Structures are given as structure tokens and as C-alpha cells.
């Protein structure tokens, strides 16, 4: 899932608002969070 999809599904008006909120709440950018927790290479092991 891309940030724009997550933004729309969670009620944010655009990707930048979602990214700013996510970053302030989680203290990671959405893409970094995705890479840590949803790394496809780790799933293959």
C-alpha cells in the first residue's frame, strides 16, 4: 500500500497531511515504517 492509499482510506485530504501526522505520531516516515515492518525479503526467509 502506498501512502496516498493509506491517506485516503484513513480520511486525510491528501498525502502530505497523512505523512506529516504519521511522522509526528510514529516518528518515522510511512515509507520507512513500511520497509521495517513489511520487508518482502524477510517474508521469503
Secondary structure, DSSP 8 states (H G I E B T S, - for coil): --HHHHHHHTT-SSHHHHHHHHHHHHSS-HHHHHHHHS-HHHHH-
